[in-house]
Every structure is written in structure tokens, then in C-alpha cells.
Amino acid sequence: MGDNMIEGLAVGAMFDSRKELSEKQVHRPTHAGISGTKNFGAQSVVLSGKYSDEDEGDIVIYTGTGGQKDVYRNPGPQVEDQSFDHPMNQYLLKSNLNKRPIRVIRGPSSSRYAPSQGYRYDGMYKVTAAYRDKDSESGYDVCKFRLERVPGQPPIPVNY
């Protein structure tokens, strides 16, 4: 499924904290939601419920980063447009071009696919589209990325 696979990491694996995700190198940044490099592209993203992501399980519309007021290392409200020039948004753009799958981790949020606590690895996804859209809450332009789950993986748990 690609170079972003981690030996022994099973779909559904749970982690107590962002720190543990970082220590186990599932998602290295302890605050940022996008991990990657300029040359390789994105390696992983975390869905945290802090952005206007749309989570339909096998398809996620992921909101990029930038343009938020920094509130003690946590994203505050959107205060300006996002740009595809932001390095972390560039990682996702690169993954859209090279079609290399990335790891998706869900944290606790209002999504019916999210764990009630902690963080869960939910498998490999491909970035299949990148575009700008108006944020429904702030009215600013944000970068959006369509992530599609790679077929043939164990199902994602659903909270009914």
C-alpha cells in the first residue's frame, strides 16, 4: 500500500495521546494535524474535530492549515485565508500528485467514526483532490483535500 505503512501497525490501533502517536512515529507532530516532508509529501493526518472537516468514514474532506489565530499552540478561529503555499498544505498537495497513501488517525470529535477518547489509526487513504472553498463559519478561503480510503482494509468502527 505504499511507503507510509508502519510494520505492525494495525487498523484500529489505539493511542492515549498525541505524545504517544509521536513517540511511536504514527504521527510525529504533537500539535500539527499534518505530518510530512517537502519531497515525500504527507505521511499522516489527524482528524481532531477542531476544523470544518467532513468525515464520512471512507471519504474525508480534510481542511488544511494556516490562517488561524494561534491560541497557546491550538488553532483558534480562522482570521485570514489559507494558502496552498503553507508547507503542510504543500505536503498534501504533493501526496495528491504522487498518489502515495497516507495514514489517517482519528481523535475524539463529533464524527460518528471518531473514538470517544484517545486516538485511533484508521488506515491508509489517498489524496484524490485539492481545492479551495469558503469556510462555512468564518467565510475565509480554506484549503480542502479529498481523502479516499484505500480498499481492502478492515472496516472503521462506527458510533451509532
Number of C-alpha atoms within 10 A of each C-alpha: 11 10 10 16 16 12 6 7 12 15 18 18 13 19 19 12 15 21 15 17 20 15 13 13 12 23 26 21 19 15 14 16 20 23 22 23 15 14 10 15 24 26 24 26 24 22 25 18 16 14 17 17 18 16 19 12 18 17 16 20 19 22 25 26 23 22 19 15 14 13 9 7 10 12 17 14 15 21 14 15 19 23 17 20 10 14 16 22 27 20 22 35 23 20 23 21 13 13 15 20 27 28 23 25 26 24 25 17 15 14 20 15 20 25 19 15 14 15 24 26 23 25 25 25 24 22 26 16 16 21 13 17 15 13 18 10 10 13 13 16 18 25 22 26 23 20 25 19 20 15 12 6 12 11 13 16 13 11 11 5
